[in-house]
Amino acid sequence: MTYPKHPALSQTVEVTARTILPGDVLNIGGQAFEVLNLIELPAQGKALRFTTGEVLNMHFKTRLTVFRTARRW
């Protein structure tokens, strides 16, 4: 996984469990992970499933900085 190919079309955004979206890219330990899908957890948390197969449980108060590519309609 790499960072978005067109940096001009992407932006850095702070997200919570409520605002994270599939396609967002997280930098964890210098490695880029793209969110494939989200699973609702109890107490407003989310389980983030990455394209590589790993899963990260996100507490509802957690704040992360992600790369978000501009979506075209």
CHARMM-style PDB file with segment names, atoms N, HN, CA, C and O in Angstrom:
ATOM      1  N   MET     1       0.838  -1.169   0.000  1.00  0.00      PROA
ATOM      2  CA  MET     1       0.000   0.000   0.000  1.00  0.00      PROA
ATOM      3  C   MET     1       0.884   1.232   0.000  1.00  0.00      PROA
ATOM      4  O   MET     1       1.877   1.288   0.725  1.00  0.00      PROA
ATOM      5  N   THR     2       0.540   2.187  -0.782  1.00  0.00      PROA
ATOM      6  HN  THR     2      -0.267   2.142  -1.371  1.00  0.00      PROA
ATOM      7  CA  THR     2       1.284   3.436  -0.825  1.00  0.00      PROA
ATOM      8  C   THR     2       0.344   4.591  -0.556  1.00  0.00      PROA
ATOM      9  O   THR     2      -0.874   4.420  -0.493  1.00  0.00      PROA
ATOM     10  N   TYR     3       0.917   5.752  -0.400  1.00  0.00      PROA
ATOM     11  HN  TYR     3       1.906   5.890  -0.451  1.00  0.00      PROA
ATOM     12  CA  TYR     3       0.113   6.949  -0.212  1.00  0.00      PROA
ATOM     13  C   TYR     3      -0.591   7.293  -1.514  1.00  0.00      PROA
ATOM     14  O   TYR     3      -0.205   6.788  -2.569  1.00  0.00      PROA
ATOM     15  N   PRO     4      -1.617   8.143  -1.466  1.00  0.00      PROA
ATOM     16  CA  PRO     4      -2.345   8.505  -2.682  1.00  0.00      PROA
ATOM     17  C   PRO     4      -1.405   8.987  -3.772  1.00  0.00      PROA
ATOM     18  O   PRO     4      -0.451   9.715  -3.498  1.00  0.00      PROA
ATOM     19  N   LYS     5      -1.674   8.581  -5.014  1.00  0.00      PROA
ATOM     20  HN  LYS     5      -2.449   7.990  -5.236  1.00  0.00      PROA
ATOM     21  CA  LYS     5      -0.793   8.896  -6.132  1.00  0.00      PROA
ATOM     22  C   LYS     5      -0.873  10.347  -6.564  1.00  0.00      PROA
ATOM     23  O   LYS     5       0.082  10.874  -7.135  1.00  0.00      PROA
ATOM     24  N   HSD     6      -1.979  10.994  -6.307  1.00  0.00      PROA
ATOM     25  HN  HSD     6      -2.755  10.566  -5.843  1.00  0.00      PROA
ATOM     26  CA  HSD     6      -2.155  12.382  -6.705  1.00  0.00      PROA
ATOM     27  C   HSD     6      -2.319  13.242  -5.452  1.00  0.00      PROA
ATOM     28  O   HSD     6      -3.444  13.484  -5.015  1.00  0.00      PROA
ATOM     29  N   PRO     7      -1.197  13.711  -4.864  1.00  0.00      PROA
ATOM     30  CA  PRO     7      -1.298  14.474  -3.629  1.00  0.00      PROA
ATOM     31  C   PRO     7      -2.165  15.726  -3.768  1.00  0.00      PROA
ATOM     32  O   PRO     7      -2.759  16.174  -2.787  1.00  0.00      PROA
ATOM     33  N   ALA     8      -2.245  16.289  -4.958  1.00  0.00      PROA
ATOM     34  HN  ALA     8      -1.762  15.926  -5.755  1.00  0.00      PROA
ATOM     35  CA  ALA     8      -3.062  17.490  -5.146  1.00  0.00      PROA
ATOM     36  C   ALA     8      -4.544  17.160  -4.975  1.00  0.00      PROA
ATOM     37  O   ALA     8      -5.338  18.042  -4.651  1.00  0.00      PROA
ATOM     38  N   LEU     9      -4.922  15.902  -5.189  1.00  0.00      PROA
ATOM     39  HN  LEU     9      -4.277  15.185  -5.452  1.00  0.00      PROA
ATOM     40  CA  LEU     9      -6.317  15.496  -5.067  1.00  0.00      PROA
ATOM     41  C   LEU     9      -6.629  14.895  -3.704  1.00  0.00      PROA
ATOM     42  O   LEU     9      -7.740  14.418  -3.475  1.00  0.00      PROA
ATOM     43  N   SER    10      -5.650  14.916  -2.793  1.00  0.00      PROA
ATOM     44  HN  SER    10      -4.747  15.303  -2.979  1.00  0.00      PROA
ATOM     45  CA  SER    10      -5.880  14.355  -1.466  1.00  0.00      PROA
ATOM     46  C   SER    10      -5.573  15.407  -0.416  1.00  0.00      PROA
ATOM     47  O   SER    10      -4.882  16.393  -0.676  1.00  0.00      PROA
ATOM     48  N   GLN    11      -6.100  15.175   0.766  1.00  0.00      PROA
ATOM     49  HN  GLN    11      -6.661  14.374   0.977  1.00  0.00      PROA
ATOM     50  CA  GLN    11      -5.867  16.089   1.862  1.00  0.00      PROA
ATOM     51  C   GLN    11      -5.689  15.303   3.151  1.00  0.00      PROA
ATOM     52  O   GLN    11      -6.123  14.156   3.256  1.00  0.00      PROA
ATOM     53  N   THR    12      -5.050  15.927   4.126  1.00  0.00      PROA
ATOM     54  HN  THR    12      -4.697  16.859   4.040  1.00  0.00      PROA
ATOM     55  CA  THR    12      -4.907  15.320   5.442  1.00  0.00      PROA
ATOM     56  C   THR    12      -6.080  15.780   6.292  1.00  0.00      PROA
ATOM     57  O   THR    12      -6.365  16.974   6.382  1.00  0.00      PROA
ATOM     58  N   VAL    13      -6.760  14.817   6.918  1.00  0.00      PROA
ATOM     59  HN  VAL    13      -6.528  13.847   6.845  1.00  0.00      PROA
ATOM     60  CA  VAL    13      -7.980  15.094   7.672  1.00  0.00      PROA
ATOM     61  C   VAL    13      -7.896  14.389   9.018  1.00  0.00      PROA
ATOM     62  O   VAL    13      -7.412  13.259   9.096  1.00  0.00      PROA
ATOM     63  N   GLU    14      -8.366  15.049  10.086  1.00  0.00      PROA
ATOM     64  HN  GLU    14      -8.758  15.967  10.023  1.00  0.00      PROA
ATOM     65  CA  GLU    14      -8.480  14.386  11.381  1.00  0.00      PROA
ATOM     66  C   GLU    14      -9.860  13.730  11.443  1.00  0.00      PROA
ATOM     67  O   GLU    14     -10.873  14.375  11.173  1.00  0.00      PROA
ATOM     68  N   VAL    15      -9.892  12.451  11.800  1.00  0.00      PROA
ATOM     69  HN  VAL    15      -9.069  11.928  12.019  1.00  0.00      PROA
ATOM     70  CA  VAL    15     -11.151  11.710  11.823  1.00  0.00      PROA
ATOM     71  C   VAL    15     -11.368  11.050  13.176  1.00  0.00      PROA
ATOM     72  O   VAL    15     -10.441  10.872  13.966  1.00  0.00      PROA
ATOM     73  N   THR    16     -12.616  10.697  13.414  1.00  0.00      PROA
ATOM     74  HN  THR    16     -13.369  10.842  12.772  1.00  0.00      PROA
ATOM     75  CA  THR    16     -13.007   9.920  14.587  1.00  0.00      PROA
ATOM     76  C   THR    16     -13.705   8.663  14.072  1.00  0.00      PROA
ATOM     77  O   THR    16     -13.838   8.475  12.863  1.00  0.00      PROA
ATOM     78  N   ALA    17     -14.148   7.809  14.985  1.00  0.00      PROA
ATOM     79  HN  ALA    17     -14.040   7.961  15.968  1.00  0.00      PROA
ATOM     80  CA  ALA    17     -14.878   6.607  14.575  1.00  0.00      PROA
ATOM     81  C   ALA    17     -16.150   6.977  13.819  1.00  0.00      PROA
ATOM     82  O   ALA    17     -16.641   6.197  13.003  1.00  0.00      PROA
ATOM     83  N   ARG    18     -16.666   8.136  14.083  1.00  0.00      PROA
ATOM     84  HN  ARG    18     -16.267   8.770  14.746  1.00  0.00      PROA
ATOM     85  CA  ARG    18     -17.901   8.581  13.442  1.00  0.00      PROA
ATOM     86  C   ARG    18     -17.670   9.090  12.004  1.00  0.00      PROA
ATOM     87  O   ARG    18     -18.567   9.005  11.165  1.00  0.00      PROA
ATOM     88  N   THR    19     -16.468   9.615  11.728  1.00  0.00      PROA
ATOM     89  HN  THR    19     -15.740   9.684  12.410  1.00  0.00      PROA
ATOM     90  CA  THR    19     -16.232  10.272  10.439  1.00  0.00      PROA
ATOM     91  C   THR    19     -15.276   9.540   9.502  1.00  0.00      PROA
ATOM     92  O   THR    19     -15.103   9.961   8.358  1.00  0.00      PROA
ATOM     93  N   ILE    20     -14.657   8.463   9.954  1.00  0.00      PROA
ATOM     94  HN  ILE    20     -14.798   8.120  10.883  1.00  0.00      PROA
ATOM     95  CA  ILE    20     -13.732   7.740   9.071  1.00  0.00      PROA
ATOM     96  C   ILE    20     -14.510   7.060   7.947  1.00  0.00      PROA
ATOM     97  O   ILE    20     -15.650   6.634   8.139  1.00  0.00      PROA
ATOM     98  N   LEU    21     -13.885   6.961   6.773  1.00  0.00      PROA
ATOM     99  HN  LEU    21     -12.960   7.306   6.616  1.00  0.00      PROA
ATOM    100  CA  LEU    21     -14.544   6.404   5.589  1.00  0.00      PROA
ATOM    101  C   LEU    21     -13.682   5.337   4.929  1.00  0.00      PROA
ATOM    102  O   LEU    21     -12.457   5.378   5.042  1.00  0.00      PROA
ATOM    103  N   PRO    22     -14.306   4.379   4.240  1.00  0.00      PROA
ATOM    104  CA  PRO    22     -13.522   3.448   3.427  1.00  0.00      PROA
ATOM    105  C   PRO    22     -12.719   4.249   2.391  1.00  0.00      PROA
ATOM    106  O   PRO    22     -13.216   5.219   1.818  1.00  0.00      PROA
ATOM    107  N   GLY    23     -11.493   3.832   2.167  1.00  0.00      PROA
ATOM    108  HN  GLY    23     -11.089   3.044   2.632  1.00  0.00      PROA
ATOM    109  CA  GLY    23     -10.622   4.540   1.235  1.00  0.00      PROA
ATOM    110  C   GLY    23      -9.659   5.485   1.924  1.00  0.00      PROA
ATOM    111  O   GLY    23      -8.673   5.904   1.318  1.00  0.00      PROA
ATOM    112  N   ASP    24      -9.920   5.833   3.186  1.00  0.00      PROA
ATOM    113  HN  ASP    24     -10.721   5.492   3.679  1.00  0.00      PROA
ATOM    114  CA  ASP    24      -8.983   6.662   3.939  1.00  0.00      PROA
ATOM    115  C   ASP    24      -7.688   5.877   4.141  1.00  0.00      PROA
ATOM    116  O   ASP    24      -7.714   4.654   4.274  1.00  0.00      PROA
ATOM    117  N   VAL    25      -6.558   6.583   4.163  1.00  0.00      PROA
ATOM    118  HN  VAL    25      -6.537   7.577   4.054  1.00  0.00      PROA
ATOM    119  CA  VAL    25      -5.251   5.937   4.315  1.00  0.00      PROA
ATOM    120  C   VAL    25      -4.621   6.413   5.620  1.00  0.00      PROA
ATOM    121  O   VAL    25      -4.438   7.612   5.828  1.00  0.00      PROA
ATOM    122  N   LEU    26      -4.288   5.458   6.503  1.00  0.00      PROA
ATOM    123  HN  LEU    26      -4.437   4.484   6.334  1.00  0.00      PROA
ATOM    124  CA  LEU    26      -3.647   5.755   7.782  1.00  0.00      PROA
ATOM    125  C   LEU    26      -2.166   5.429   7.693  1.00  0.00      PROA
ATOM    126  O   LEU    26      -1.770   4.490   7.003  1.00  0.00      PROA
ATOM    127  N   ASN    27      -1.351   6.204   8.391  1.00  0.00      PROA
ATOM    128  HN  ASN    27      -1.672   6.967   8.951  1.00  0.00      PROA
ATOM    129  CA  ASN    27       0.068   5.919   8.507  1.00  0.00      PROA
ATOM    130  C   ASN    27       0.290   5.351   9.902  1.00  0.00      PROA
ATOM    131  O   ASN    27       0.153   6.059  10.900  1.00  0.00      PROA
ATOM    132  N   ILE    28       0.632   4.072   9.965  1.00  0.00      PROA
ATOM    133  HN  ILE    28       0.744   3.497   9.154  1.00  0.00      PROA
ATOM    134  CA  ILE    28       0.875   3.406  11.241  1.00  0.00      PROA
ATOM    135  C   ILE    28       2.283   2.847  11.217  1.00  0.00      PROA
ATOM    136  O   ILE    28       2.577   1.923  10.459  1.00  0.00      PROA
ATOM    137  N   GLY    29       3.150   3.399  12.040  1.00  0.00      PROA
ATOM    138  HN  GLY    29       2.912   4.150  12.656  1.00  0.00      PROA
ATOM    139  CA  GLY    29       4.536   2.944  12.096  1.00  0.00      PROA
ATOM    140  C   GLY    29       5.277   3.104  10.781  1.00  0.00      PROA
ATOM    141  O   GLY    29       6.134   2.284  10.452  1.00  0.00      PROA
ATOM    142  N   GLY    30       4.961   4.145  10.027  1.00  0.00      PROA
ATOM    143  HN  GLY    30       4.265   4.811  10.295  1.00  0.00      PROA
ATOM    144  CA  GLY    30       5.627   4.385   8.760  1.00  0.00      PROA
ATOM    145  C   GLY    30       5.066   3.577   7.597  1.00  0.00      PROA
ATOM    146  O   GLY    30       5.560   3.678   6.473  1.00  0.00      PROA
ATOM    147  N   GLN    31       4.048   2.785   7.858  1.00  0.00      PROA
ATOM    148  HN  GLN    31       3.647   2.702   8.770  1.00  0.00      PROA
ATOM    149  CA  GLN    31       3.415   1.956   6.834  1.00  0.00      PROA
ATOM    150  C   GLN    31       2.026   2.509   6.533  1.00  0.00      PROA
ATOM    151  O   GLN    31       1.280   2.848   7.452  1.00  0.00      PROA
ATOM    152  N   ALA    32       1.675   2.602   5.247  1.00  0.00      PROA
ATOM    153  HN  ALA    32       2.281   2.327   4.501  1.00  0.00      PROA
ATOM    154  CA  ALA    32       0.357   3.109   4.854  1.00  0.00      PROA
ATOM    155  C   ALA    32      -0.655   1.971   4.817  1.00  0.00      PROA
ATOM    156  O   ALA    32      -0.392   0.911   4.250  1.00  0.00      PROA
ATOM    157  N   PHE    33      -1.813   2.201   5.427  1.00  0.00      PROA
ATOM    158  HN  PHE    33      -2.027   3.063   5.888  1.00  0.00      PROA
ATOM    159  CA  PHE    33      -2.892   1.223   5.450  1.00  0.00      PROA
ATOM    160  C   PHE    33      -4.163   1.876   4.937  1.00  0.00      PROA
ATOM    161  O   PHE    33      -4.599   2.896   5.470  1.00  0.00      PROA
ATOM    162  N   GLU    34      -4.761   1.291   3.899  1.00  0.00      PROA
ATOM    163  HN  GLU    34      -4.406   0.463   3.466  1.00  0.00      PROA
ATOM    164  CA  GLU    34      -6.003   1.814   3.334  1.00  0.00      PROA
ATOM    165  C   GLU    34      -7.192   1.076   3.943  1.00  0.00      PROA
ATOM    166  O   GLU    34      -7.212  -0.154   3.989  1.00  0.00      PROA
ATOM    167  N   VAL    35      -8.178   1.836   4.408  1.00  0.00      PROA
ATOM    168  HN  VAL    35      -8.161   2.835   4.371  1.00  0.00      PROA
ATOM    169  CA  VAL    35      -9.375   1.260   5.015  1.00  0.00      PROA
ATOM    170  C   VAL    35     -10.235   0.636   3.924  1.00  0.00      PROA
ATOM    171  O   VAL    35     -10.647   1.320   2.986  1.00  0.00      PROA
ATOM    172  N   LEU    36     -10.509  -0.666   4.045  1.00  0.00      PROA
ATOM    173  HN  LEU    36     -10.175  -1.221   4.807  1.00  0.00      PROA
ATOM    174  CA  LEU    36     -11.347  -1.372   3.085  1.00  0.00      PROA
ATOM    175  C   LEU    36     -12.815  -1.269   3.484  1.00  0.00      PROA
ATOM    176  O   LEU    36     -13.666  -0.911   2.669  1.00  0.00      PROA
ATOM    177  N   ASN    37     -13.106  -1.589   4.754  1.00  0.00      PROA
ATOM    178  HN  ASN    37     -12.415  -1.880   5.415  1.00  0.00      PROA
ATOM    179  CA  ASN    37     -14.482  -1.448   5.232  1.00  0.00      PROA
ATOM    180  C   ASN    37     -14.494  -1.235   6.732  1.00  0.00      PROA
ATOM    181  O   ASN    37     -13.474  -1.377   7.407  1.00  0.00      PROA
ATOM    182  N   LEU    38     -15.672  -0.890   7.240  1.00  0.00      PROA
ATOM    183  HN  LEU    38     -16.500  -0.774   6.691  1.00  0.00      PROA
ATOM    184  CA  LEU    38     -15.844  -0.556   8.653  1.00  0.00      PROA
ATOM    185  C   LEU    38     -16.925  -1.448   9.252  1.00  0.00      PROA
ATOM    186  O   LEU    38     -17.927  -1.751   8.605  1.00  0.00      PROA
ATOM    187  N   ILE    39     -16.707  -1.860  10.492  1.00  0.00      PROA
ATOM    188  HN  ILE    39     -15.892  -1.614  11.017  1.00  0.00      PROA
ATOM    189  CA  ILE    39     -17.675  -2.684  11.200  1.00  0.00      PROA
ATOM    190  C   ILE    39     -18.044  -1.952  12.485  1.00  0.00      PROA
ATOM    191  O   ILE    39     -17.165  -1.556  13.251  1.00  0.00      PROA
ATOM    192  N   GLU    40     -19.344  -1.771  12.722  1.00  0.00      PROA
ATOM    193  HN  GLU    40     -20.058  -2.093  12.100  1.00  0.00      PROA
ATOM    194  CA  GLU    40     -19.827  -1.115  13.938  1.00  0.00      PROA
ATOM    195  C   GLU    40     -19.508  -1.977  15.156  1.00  0.00      PROA
ATOM    196  O   GLU    40     -19.713  -3.191  15.140  1.00  0.00      PROA
ATOM    197  N   LEU    41     -19.007  -1.339  16.206  1.00  0.00      PROA
ATOM    198  HN  LEU    41     -18.841  -0.353  16.219  1.00  0.00      PROA
ATOM    199  CA  LEU    41     -18.743  -2.009  17.475  1.00  0.00      PROA
ATOM    200  C   LEU    41     -19.632  -1.399  18.551  1.00  0.00      PROA
ATOM    201  O   LEU    41     -20.167  -0.306  18.367  1.00  0.00      PROA
ATOM    202  N   PRO    42     -19.794  -2.105  19.684  1.00  0.00      PROA
ATOM    203  CA  PRO    42     -20.574  -1.528  20.785  1.00  0.00      PROA
ATOM    204  C   PRO    42     -19.961  -0.203  21.247  1.00  0.00      PROA
ATOM    205  O   PRO    42     -18.769   0.040  21.058  1.00  0.00      PROA
ATOM    206  N   ALA    43     -20.772   0.629  21.840  1.00  0.00      PROA
ATOM    207  HN  ALA    43     -21.740   0.432  21.994  1.00  0.00      PROA
ATOM    208  CA  ALA    43     -20.345   1.912  22.405  1.00  0.00      PROA
ATOM    209  C   ALA    43     -19.775   2.856  21.344  1.00  0.00      PROA
ATOM    210  O   ALA    43     -18.824   3.587  21.617  1.00  0.00      PROA
ATOM    211  N   GLN    44     -20.338   2.845  20.152  1.00  0.00      PROA
ATOM    212  HN  GLN    44     -21.111   2.251  19.930  1.00  0.00      PROA
ATOM    213  CA  GLN    44     -20.017   3.769  19.068  1.00  0.00      PROA
ATOM    214  C   GLN    44     -18.604   3.614  18.508  1.00  0.00      PROA
ATOM    215  O   GLN    44     -18.109   4.528  17.849  1.00  0.00      PROA
ATOM    216  N   GLY    45     -17.954   2.497  18.748  1.00  0.00      PROA
ATOM    217  HN  GLY    45     -18.356   1.754  19.282  1.00  0.00      PROA
ATOM    218  CA  GLY    45     -16.631   2.243  18.183  1.00  0.00      PROA
ATOM    219  C   GLY    45     -16.750   1.661  16.787  1.00  0.00      PROA
ATOM    220  O   GLY    45     -17.848   1.358  16.323  1.00  0.00      PROA
ATOM    221  N   LYS    46     -15.601   1.505  16.114  1.00  0.00      PROA
ATOM    222  HN  LYS    46     -14.708   1.752  16.491  1.00  0.00      PROA
ATOM    223  CA  LYS    46     -15.562   0.900  14.779  1.00  0.00      PROA
ATOM    224  C   LYS    46     -14.357  -0.024  14.690  1.00  0.00      PROA
ATOM    225  O   LYS    46     -13.313   0.235  15.289  1.00  0.00      PROA
ATOM    226  N   ALA    47     -14.512  -1.095  13.941  1.00  0.00      PROA
ATOM    227  HN  ALA    47     -15.360  -1.306  13.454  1.00  0.00      PROA
ATOM    228  CA  ALA    47     -13.388  -1.958  13.585  1.00  0.00      PROA
ATOM    229  C   ALA    47     -13.031  -1.593  12.150  1.00  0.00      PROA
ATOM    230  O   ALA    47     -13.866  -1.702  11.252  1.00  0.00      PROA
ATOM    231  N   LEU    48     -11.796  -1.162  11.935  1.00  0.00      PROA
ATOM    232  HN  LEU    48     -11.118  -1.074  12.664  1.00  0.00      PROA
ATOM    233  CA  LEU    48     -11.335  -0.793  10.607  1.00  0.00      PROA
ATOM    234  C   LEU    48     -10.648  -1.995   9.986  1.00  0.00      PROA
ATOM    235  O   LEU    48      -9.679  -2.508  10.544  1.00  0.00      PROA
ATOM    236  N   ARG    49     -11.128  -2.446   8.853  1.00  0.00      PROA
ATOM    237  HN  ARG    49     -11.916  -2.029   8.399  1.00  0.00      PROA
ATOM    238  CA  ARG    49     -10.487  -3.557   8.146  1.00  0.00      PROA
ATOM    239  C   ARG    49      -9.724  -2.961   6.984  1.00  0.00      PROA
ATOM    240  O   ARG    49     -10.292  -2.241   6.162  1.00  0.00      PROA
ATOM    241  N   PHE    50      -8.432  -3.260   6.914  1.00  0.00      PROA
ATOM    242  HN  PHE    50      -7.971  -3.845   7.582  1.00  0.00      PROA
ATOM    243  CA  PHE    50      -7.565  -2.704   5.884  1.00  0.00      PROA
ATOM    244  C   PHE    50      -7.472  -3.649   4.689  1.00  0.00      PROA
ATOM    245  O   PHE    50      -7.804  -4.830   4.793  1.00  0.00      PROA
ATOM    246  N   THR    51      -7.023  -3.123   3.567  1.00  0.00      PROA
ATOM    247  HN  THR    51      -6.754  -2.163   3.483  1.00  0.00      PROA
ATOM    248  CA  THR    51      -6.889  -3.922   2.343  1.00  0.00      PROA
ATOM    249  C   THR    51      -5.879  -5.048   2.527  1.00  0.00      PROA
ATOM    250  O   THR    51      -5.915  -6.032   1.789  1.00  0.00      PROA
ATOM    251  N   THR    52      -4.986  -4.920   3.493  1.00  0.00      PROA
ATOM    252  HN  THR    52      -4.957  -4.120   4.092  1.00  0.00      PROA
ATOM    253  CA  THR    52      -3.975  -5.948   3.749  1.00  0.00      PROA
ATOM    254  C   THR    52      -4.495  -7.069   4.652  1.00  0.00      PROA
ATOM    255  O   THR    52      -3.803  -8.066   4.857  1.00  0.00      PROA
ATOM    256  N   GLY    53      -5.721  -6.912   5.197  1.00  0.00      PROA
ATOM    257  HN  GLY    53      -6.283  -6.102   5.029  1.00  0.00      PROA
ATOM    258  CA  GLY    53      -6.311  -7.944   6.033  1.00  0.00      PROA
ATOM    259  C   GLY    53      -6.262  -7.650   7.517  1.00  0.00      PROA
ATOM    260  O   GLY    53      -7.002  -8.269   8.281  1.00  0.00      PROA
ATOM    261  N   GLU    54      -5.413  -6.723   7.955  1.00  0.00      PROA
ATOM    262  HN  GLU    54      -4.812  -6.221   7.334  1.00  0.00      PROA
ATOM    263  CA  GLU    54      -5.351  -6.379   9.373  1.00  0.00      PROA
ATOM    264  C   GLU    54      -6.625  -5.654   9.800  1.00  0.00      PROA
ATOM    265  O   GLU    54      -7.347  -5.080   8.985  1.00  0.00      PROA
ATOM    266  N   VAL    55      -6.871  -5.703  11.104  1.00  0.00      PROA
ATOM    267  HN  VAL    55      -6.285  -6.169  11.766  1.00  0.00      PROA
ATOM    268  CA  VAL    55      -8.036  -5.030  11.677  1.00  0.00      PROA
ATOM    269  C   VAL    55      -7.562  -4.167  12.839  1.00  0.00      PROA
ATOM    270  O   VAL    55      -6.724  -4.590  13.635  1.00  0.00      PROA
ATOM    271  N   LEU    56      -8.103  -2.953  12.931  1.00  0.00      PROA
ATOM    272  HN  LEU    56      -8.784  -2.609  12.284  1.00  0.00      PROA
ATOM    273  CA  LEU    56      -7.805  -2.043  14.034  1.00  0.00      PROA
ATOM    274  C   LEU    56      -9.123  -1.624  14.664  1.00  0.00      PROA
ATOM    275  O   LEU    56     -10.002  -1.099  13.980  1.00  0.00      PROA
ATOM    276  N   ASN    57      -9.266  -1.857  15.979  1.00  0.00      PROA
ATOM    277  HN  ASN    57      -8.552  -2.283  16.534  1.00  0.00      PROA
ATOM    278  CA  ASN    57     -10.465  -1.421  16.685  1.00  0.00      PROA
ATOM    279  C   ASN    57     -10.261   0.023  17.120  1.00  0.00      PROA
ATOM    280  O   ASN    57      -9.236   0.368  17.709  1.00  0.00      PROA
ATOM    281  N   MET    58     -11.244   0.858  16.824  1.00  0.00      PROA
ATOM    282  HN  MET    58     -12.076   0.578  16.345  1.00  0.00      PROA
ATOM    283  CA  MET    58     -11.149   2.284  17.089  1.00  0.00      PROA
ATOM    284  C   MET    58     -12.213   2.673  18.116  1.00  0.00      PROA
ATOM    285  O   MET    58     -13.406   2.492  17.874  1.00  0.00      PROA
ATOM    286  N   HSD    59     -11.791   3.199  19.243  1.00  0.00      PROA
ATOM    287  HN  HSD    59     -10.821   3.346  19.440  1.00  0.00      PROA
ATOM    288  CA  HSD    59     -12.681   3.681  20.295  1.00  0.00      PROA
ATOM    289  C   HSD    59     -13.367   4.953  19.808  1.00  0.00      PROA
ATOM    290  O   HSD    59     -12.806   5.666  18.976  1.00  0.00      PROA
ATOM    291  N   PHE    60     -14.558   5.254  20.302  1.00  0.00      PROA
ATOM    292  HN  PHE    60     -15.013   4.674  20.978  1.00  0.00      PROA
ATOM    293  CA  PHE    60     -15.292   6.404  19.787  1.00  0.00      PROA
ATOM    294  C   PHE    60     -14.605   7.736  20.089  1.00  0.00      PROA
ATOM    295  O   PHE    60     -14.891   8.726  19.415  1.00  0.00      PROA
ATOM    296  N   LYS    61     -13.715   7.795  21.073  1.00  0.00      PROA
ATOM    297  HN  LYS    61     -13.483   6.990  21.620  1.00  0.00      PROA
ATOM    298  CA  LYS    61     -12.998   9.034  21.384  1.00  0.00      PROA
ATOM    299  C   LYS    61     -11.663   9.155  20.642  1.00  0.00      PROA
ATOM    300  O   LYS    61     -11.027  10.208  20.695  1.00  0.00      PROA
ATOM    301  N   THR    62     -11.238   8.112  19.964  1.00  0.00      PROA
ATOM    302  HN  THR    62     -11.755   7.257  19.921  1.00  0.00      PROA
ATOM    303  CA  THR    62      -9.959   8.125  19.261  1.00  0.00      PROA
ATOM    304  C   THR    62      -9.987   9.106  18.097  1.00  0.00      PROA
ATOM    305  O   THR    62     -10.969   9.180  17.359  1.00  0.00      PROA
ATOM    306  N   ARG    63      -8.902   9.860  17.940  1.00  0.00      PROA
ATOM    307  HN  ARG    63      -8.104   9.800  18.539  1.00  0.00      PROA
ATOM    308  CA  ARG    63      -8.753  10.775  16.810  1.00  0.00      PROA
ATOM    309  C   ARG    63      -7.501  10.362  16.037  1.00  0.00      PROA
ATOM    310  O   ARG    63      -6.430  10.182  16.616  1.00  0.00      PROA
ATOM    311  N   LEU    64      -7.654  10.217  14.726  1.00  0.00      PROA
ATOM    312  HN  LEU    64      -8.524  10.364  14.255  1.00  0.00      PROA
ATOM    313  CA  LEU    64      -6.548   9.829  13.852  1.00  0.00      PROA
ATOM    314  C   LEU    64      -6.431  10.828  12.709  1.00  0.00      PROA
ATOM    315  O   LEU    64      -7.418  11.443  12.306  1.00  0.00      PROA
ATOM    316  N   THR    65      -5.223  10.982  12.194  1.00  0.00      PROA
ATOM    317  HN  THR    65      -4.421  10.482  12.522  1.00  0.00      PROA
ATOM    318  CA  THR    65      -5.016  11.798  11.007  1.00  0.00      PROA
ATOM    319  C   THR    65      -4.857  10.856   9.829  1.00  0.00      PROA
ATOM    320  O   THR    65      -4.043   9.934   9.878  1.00  0.00      PROA
ATOM    321  N   VAL    66      -5.631  11.078   8.763  1.00  0.00      PROA
ATOM    322  HN  VAL    66      -6.293  11.827   8.723  1.00  0.00      PROA
ATOM    323  CA  VAL    66      -5.622  10.207   7.595  1.00  0.00      PROA
ATOM    324  C   VAL    66      -5.435  11.029   6.333  1.00  0.00      PROA
ATOM    325  O   VAL    66      -5.658  12.240   6.324  1.00  0.00      PROA
ATOM    326  N   PHE    67      -5.020  10.356   5.264  1.00  0.00      PROA
ATOM    327  HN  PHE    67      -4.838   9.372   5.271  1.00  0.00      PROA
ATOM    328  CA  PHE    67      -5.031  10.942   3.938  1.00  0.00      PROA
ATOM    329  C   PHE    67      -6.356  10.569   3.304  1.00  0.00      PROA
ATOM    330  O   PHE    67      -6.735   9.398   3.294  1.00  0.00      PROA
ATOM    331  N   ARG    68      -7.065  11.560   2.773  1.00  0.00      PROA
ATOM    332  HN  ARG    68      -6.756  12.511   2.781  1.00  0.00      PROA
ATOM    333  CA  ARG    68      -8.350  11.304   2.134  1.00  0.00      PROA
ATOM    334  C   ARG    68      -8.298  11.842   0.706  1.00  0.00      PROA
ATOM    335  O   ARG    68      -8.031  13.023   0.484  1.00  0.00      PROA
ATOM    336  N   THR    69      -8.555  10.969  -0.247  1.00  0.00      PROA
ATOM    337  HN  THR    69      -8.772  10.009  -0.067  1.00  0.00      PROA
ATOM    338  CA  THR    69      -8.557  11.359  -1.643  1.00  0.00      PROA
ATOM    339  C   THR    69      -9.887  12.011  -1.977  1.00  0.00      PROA
ATOM    340  O   THR    69     -10.939  11.556  -1.530  1.00  0.00      PROA
ATOM    341  N   ALA    70      -9.839  13.081  -2.766  1.00  0.00      PROA
ATOM    342  HN  ALA    70      -8.984  13.451  -3.130  1.00  0.00      PROA
ATOM    343  CA  ALA    70     -11.065  13.752  -3.191  1.00  0.00      PROA
ATOM    344  C   ALA    70     -11.897  12.764  -3.993  1.00  0.00      PROA
ATOM    345  O   ALA    70     -11.406  12.135  -4.930  1.00  0.00      PROA
ATOM    346  N   ARG    71     -13.151  12.638  -3.617  1.00  0.00      PROA
ATOM    347  HN  ARG    71     -13.551  13.149  -2.856  1.00  0.00      PROA
ATOM    348  CA  ARG    71     -14.036  11.704  -4.317  1.00  0.00      PROA
ATOM    349  C   ARG    71     -14.762  12.415  -5.423  1.00  0.00      PROA
ATOM    350  O   ARG    71     -15.264  13.525  -5.250  1.00  0.00      PROA
ATOM    351  N   ARG    72     -14.812  11.770  -6.552  1.00  0.00      PROA
ATOM    352  HN  ARG    72     -14.404  10.868  -6.693  1.00  0.00      PROA
ATOM    353  CA  ARG    72     -15.507  12.347  -7.707  1.00  0.00      PROA
ATOM    354  C   ARG    72     -16.830  11.643  -7.904  1.00  0.00      PROA
ATOM    355  O   ARG    72     -16.915  10.426  -7.736  1.00  0.00      PROA
ATOM    356  N   TRP    73     -17.844  12.374  -8.250  1.00  0.00      PROA
ATOM    357  HN  TRP    73     -17.775  13.362  -8.386  1.00  0.00      PROA
ATOM    358  CA  TRP    73     -19.185  11.809  -8.432  1.00  0.00      PROA
ATOM    359  C   TRP    73     -19.400  11.380  -9.828  1.00  0.00      PROA
ATOM    360  OT1 TRP    73     -20.475  10.880 -10.161  1.00  0.00      PROA
TER     361      TRP     73
END
